[in-house]
Amino acid sequence: MTETVTTEADDEAEAHDHPSDWSYIKIALILAAITGVEVSTYFESAIPLFENNSVVIASLMFMMVVKFWMVAAYFMHLKQDNTMFTRMFVGGLLLATGVYCIALSTFQFWA
């Protein structure tokens, strides 16, 4: 007969508290609302605050980071995983945001 061996990693994986179905629905609704605000920035007449381009870019960048964090933390279960994975995703987010800001600055300063 074969004997099943449980490791600490198996025990740790089962010890995580995953969000309930209702939590996922609430997160999806929050993401949809943020997406709606992002789309509304396209229409300048929708929100008078967004007539300044720098405000538009800053607000879109902030909403991008919030949405990335929510998707990675809840749907990709980073809140329950090892912190090494969280550090990798944050590093990638910082790198992508930095590259995007550099690309945007080339249009502003070098045009």
ChimeraX commands (.cxc) that place a marker at each C-alpha (Angstrom):
marker #1 position 0.00,0.00,0.00 radius 0.5
marker #1 position 1.12,3.51,-0.68 radius 0.5
marker #1 position 1.03,6.06,2.03 radius 0.5
marker #1 position 0.25,9.67,1.30 radius 0.5
marker #1 position 2.75,12.11,2.70 radius 0.5
marker #1 position 1.65,15.61,3.57 radius 0.5
marker #1 position 4.18,18.37,3.70 radius 0.5
marker #1 position 4.15,21.73,5.38 radius 0.5
marker #1 position 3.47,23.33,2.00 radius 0.5
marker #1 position 0.29,21.22,1.62 radius 0.5
marker #1 position -0.87,22.18,5.10 radius 0.5
marker #1 position -0.11,25.85,4.42 radius 0.5
marker #1 position -1.99,25.77,1.11 radius 0.5
marker #1 position -5.12,24.41,2.77 radius 0.5
marker #1 position -4.87,26.88,5.66 radius 0.5
marker #1 position -5.47,29.91,3.41 radius 0.5
marker #1 position -8.77,31.67,3.69 radius 0.5
marker #1 position -9.98,32.29,0.17 radius 0.5
marker #1 position -12.53,35.03,-0.45 radius 0.5
marker #1 position -16.15,34.02,-0.75 radius 0.5
marker #1 position -18.13,34.18,-3.98 radius 0.5
marker #1 position -19.76,37.41,-2.81 radius 0.5
marker #1 position -16.31,38.94,-2.28 radius 0.5
marker #1 position -15.39,38.15,-5.88 radius 0.5
marker #1 position -18.64,39.75,-7.07 radius 0.5
marker #1 position -17.92,42.91,-5.04 radius 0.5
marker #1 position -14.38,43.06,-6.42 radius 0.5
marker #1 position -15.69,42.66,-9.98 radius 0.5
marker #1 position -18.17,45.48,-9.40 radius 0.5
marker #1 position -15.41,47.73,-8.04 radius 0.5
marker #1 position -13.25,46.93,-11.07 radius 0.5
marker #1 position -16.18,47.68,-13.39 radius 0.5
marker #1 position -16.75,51.03,-11.65 radius 0.5
marker #1 position -13.08,51.97,-11.95 radius 0.5
marker #1 position -13.16,50.97,-15.62 radius 0.5
marker #1 position -16.22,53.17,-16.09 radius 0.5
marker #1 position -14.37,56.13,-14.60 radius 0.5
marker #1 position -11.37,55.40,-16.84 radius 0.5
marker #1 position -13.58,55.33,-19.93 radius 0.5
marker #1 position -15.32,58.53,-18.85 radius 0.5
marker #1 position -11.96,60.34,-18.86 radius 0.5
marker #1 position -11.99,59.87,-22.62 radius 0.5
marker #1 position -14.98,62.17,-22.87 radius 0.5
marker #1 position -13.76,65.58,-21.68 radius 0.5
marker #1 position -17.28,66.86,-21.17 radius 0.5
marker #1 position -18.15,64.07,-18.74 radius 0.5
marker #1 position -15.92,65.31,-15.91 radius 0.5
marker #1 position -14.73,68.94,-16.04 radius 0.5
marker #1 position -11.75,68.17,-13.78 radius 0.5
marker #1 position -10.18,66.07,-16.54 radius 0.5
marker #1 position -9.66,68.95,-18.98 radius 0.5
marker #1 position -5.98,69.16,-17.96 radius 0.5
marker #1 position -3.87,66.42,-19.61 radius 0.5
marker #1 position -1.58,65.95,-16.61 radius 0.5
marker #1 position -4.59,65.29,-14.36 radius 0.5
marker #1 position -5.91,62.77,-16.88 radius 0.5
marker #1 position -2.60,60.91,-17.06 radius 0.5
marker #1 position -2.09,60.93,-13.29 radius 0.5
marker #1 position -5.62,59.70,-12.62 radius 0.5
marker #1 position -5.39,56.97,-15.26 radius 0.5
marker #1 position -2.04,55.80,-13.86 radius 0.5
marker #1 position -3.45,55.67,-10.35 radius 0.5
marker #1 position -6.52,53.73,-11.48 radius 0.5
marker #1 position -4.28,51.37,-13.47 radius 0.5
marker #1 position -2.22,50.57,-10.38 radius 0.5
marker #1 position -5.32,50.05,-8.22 radius 0.5
marker #1 position -6.88,47.69,-10.76 radius 0.5
marker #1 position -3.62,45.77,-11.18 radius 0.5
marker #1 position -3.32,45.35,-7.44 radius 0.5
marker #1 position -6.92,44.18,-7.04 radius 0.5
marker #1 position -6.69,41.64,-9.87 radius 0.5
marker #1 position -3.34,40.31,-8.70 radius 0.5
marker #1 position -4.26,40.22,-5.01 radius 0.5
marker #1 position -7.66,38.58,-5.29 radius 0.5
marker #1 position -8.07,36.83,-8.63 radius 0.5
marker #1 position -4.47,35.63,-8.77 radius 0.5
marker #1 position -4.50,34.91,-5.00 radius 0.5
marker #1 position -1.35,36.89,-4.20 radius 0.5
marker #1 position -2.80,37.79,-0.81 radius 0.5
marker #1 position -2.62,34.12,0.15 radius 0.5
marker #1 position 0.68,33.22,-1.58 radius 0.5
marker #1 position 4.28,33.60,-0.62 radius 0.5
marker #1 position 5.49,37.19,-0.36 radius 0.5
marker #1 position 8.16,36.46,-2.97 radius 0.5
marker #1 position 5.45,36.38,-5.66 radius 0.5
marker #1 position 4.03,39.68,-4.43 radius 0.5
marker #1 position 7.48,41.25,-4.64 radius 0.5
marker #1 position 7.89,39.96,-8.19 radius 0.5
marker #1 position 4.55,41.44,-9.28 radius 0.5
marker #1 position 5.25,44.76,-7.56 radius 0.5
marker #1 position 8.66,44.87,-9.23 radius 0.5
marker #1 position 7.07,44.24,-12.61 radius 0.5
marker #1 position 4.44,46.89,-11.95 radius 0.5
marker #1 position 7.09,49.45,-10.98 radius 0.5
marker #1 position 9.16,48.61,-14.04 radius 0.5
marker #1 position 6.16,48.84,-16.39 radius 0.5
marker #1 position 4.99,52.11,-14.83 radius 0.5
marker #1 position 8.48,53.56,-15.10 radius 0.5
marker #1 position 8.81,52.57,-18.76 radius 0.5
marker #1 position 5.37,53.98,-19.49 radius 0.5
marker #1 position 6.21,57.29,-17.79 radius 0.5
marker #1 position 9.48,57.52,-19.73 radius 0.5
marker #1 position 7.64,56.87,-22.99 radius 0.5
marker #1 position 5.07,59.54,-22.13 radius 0.5
marker #1 position 7.77,62.03,-21.21 radius 0.5
marker #1 position 9.42,61.61,-24.61 radius 0.5
marker #1 position 6.24,62.89,-26.25 radius 0.5
marker #1 position 6.10,65.84,-23.86 radius 0.5
marker #1 position 9.73,66.95,-23.70 radius 0.5
marker #1 position 11.28,65.74,-26.95 radius 0.5
marker #1 position 8.48,66.53,-29.40 radius 0.5
marker link #1:1,2 radius 0.2
marker link #1:2,3 radius 0.2
marker link #1:3,4 radius 0.2
marker link #1:4,5 radius 0.2
marker link #1:5,6 radius 0.2
marker link #1:6,7 radius 0.2
marker link #1:7,8 radius 0.2
marker link #1:8,9 radius 0.2
marker link #1:9,10 radius 0.2
marker link #1:10,11 radius 0.2
marker link #1:11,12 radius 0.2
marker link #1:12,13 radius 0.2
marker link #1:13,14 radius 0.2
marker link #1:14,15 radius 0.2
marker link #1:15,16 radius 0.2
marker link #1:16,17 radius 0.2
marker link #1:17,18 radius 0.2
marker link #1:18,19 radius 0.2
marker link #1:19,20 radius 0.2
marker link #1:20,21 radius 0.2
marker link #1:21,22 radius 0.2
marker link #1:22,23 radius 0.2
marker link #1:23,24 radius 0.2
marker link #1:24,25 radius 0.2
marker link #1:25,26 radius 0.2
marker link #1:26,27 radius 0.2
marker link #1:27,28 radius 0.2
marker link #1:28,29 radius 0.2
marker link #1:29,30 radius 0.2
marker link #1:30,31 radius 0.2
marker link #1:31,32 radius 0.2
marker link #1:32,33 radius 0.2
marker link #1:33,34 radius 0.2
marker link #1:34,35 radius 0.2
marker link #1:35,36 radius 0.2
marker link #1:36,37 radius 0.2
marker link #1:37,38 radius 0.2
marker link #1:38,39 radius 0.2
marker link #1:39,40 radius 0.2
marker link #1:40,41 radius 0.2
marker link #1:41,42 radius 0.2
marker link #1:42,43 radius 0.2
marker link #1:43,44 radius 0.2
marker link #1:44,45 radius 0.2
marker link #1:45,46 radius 0.2
marker link #1:46,47 radius 0.2
marker link #1:47,48 radius 0.2
marker link #1:48,49 radius 0.2
marker link #1:49,50 radius 0.2
marker link #1:50,51 radius 0.2
marker link #1:51,52 radius 0.2
marker link #1:52,53 radius 0.2
marker link #1:53,54 radius 0.2
marker link #1:54,55 radius 0.2
marker link #1:55,56 radius 0.2
marker link #1:56,57 radius 0.2
marker link #1:57,58 radius 0.2
marker link #1:58,59 radius 0.2
marker link #1:59,60 radius 0.2
marker link #1:60,61 radius 0.2
marker link #1:61,62 radius 0.2
marker link #1:62,63 radius 0.2
marker link #1:63,64 radius 0.2
marker link #1:64,65 radius 0.2
marker link #1:65,66 radius 0.2
marker link #1:66,67 radius 0.2
marker link #1:67,68 radius 0.2
marker link #1:68,69 radius 0.2
marker link #1:69,70 radius 0.2
marker link #1:70,71 radius 0.2
marker link #1:71,72 radius 0.2
marker link #1:72,73 radius 0.2
marker link #1:73,74 radius 0.2
marker link #1:74,75 radius 0.2
marker link #1:75,76 radius 0.2
marker link #1:76,77 radius 0.2
marker link #1:77,78 radius 0.2
marker link #1:78,79 radius 0.2
marker link #1:79,80 radius 0.2
marker link #1:80,81 radius 0.2
marker link #1:81,82 radius 0.2
marker link #1:82,83 radius 0.2
marker link #1:83,84 radius 0.2
marker link #1:84,85 radius 0.2
marker link #1:85,86 radius 0.2
marker link #1:86,87 radius 0.2
marker link #1:87,88 radius 0.2
marker link #1:88,89 radius 0.2
marker link #1:89,90 radius 0.2
marker link #1:90,91 radius 0.2
marker link #1:91,92 radius 0.2
marker link #1:92,93 radius 0.2
marker link #1:93,94 radius 0.2
marker link #1:94,95 radius 0.2
marker link #1:95,96 radius 0.2
marker link #1:96,97 radius 0.2
marker link #1:97,98 radius 0.2
marker link #1:98,99 radius 0.2
marker link #1:99,100 radius 0.2
marker link #1:100,101 radius 0.2
marker link #1:101,102 radius 0.2
marker link #1:102,103 radius 0.2
marker link #1:103,104 radius 0.2
marker link #1:104,105 radius 0.2
marker link #1:105,106 radius 0.2
marker link #1:106,107 radius 0.2
marker link #1:107,108 radius 0.2
marker link #1:108,109 radius 0.2
marker link #1:109,110 radius 0.2
marker link #1:110,111 radius 0.2
view
